C-alpha cells in the first residue's frame, strides 16, 4: 500500500510542480461546473498558481520519502 500512496504523491507532485498553471486552471474549471459562468471563462489567480507549485513540491517530497521508507 505505501508504494501506491508514494506513486500517487509523486504523480500529483510532478504535475503540480511542472505545470502549476494548467493544474490550477483545471481546479478552477472543475469548481465552476454548475455555475452560470462557463467553465472555459475561468482563470486561476496568481496566488493559486504559486500555491499549486508549492504543494507540488510538498507532494514530491512526501512521495520520495514514502518510497524510500523514511
Residue pairs with C-beta under 8 A, 6 or more apart in sequence:
2 66
2 67
2 69
3 67
5 66
6 63
6 64
6 66
6 67
7 63
7 67
8 63
9 59
9 60
9 62
9 63
9 66
10 59
10 60
10 63
10 64
10 67
12 56
12 59
13 56
13 57
13 58
13 59
13 60
13 61
13 62
13 63
14 56
14 60
15 23
15 56
16 23
16 52
16 53
16 55
16 56
16 59
17 53
17 56
17 57
17 59
17 60
18 56
20 49
20 50
20 52
20 53
20 56
21 44
21 49
21 52
23 52
23 56
24 44
24 48
24 49
24 51
24 52
25 42
25 43
25 44
27 44
27 48
27 52
28 42
28 43
28 44
28 48
29 39
29 40
29 42
30 39
31 42
32 38
32 39
32 41
32 42
33 39
44 52
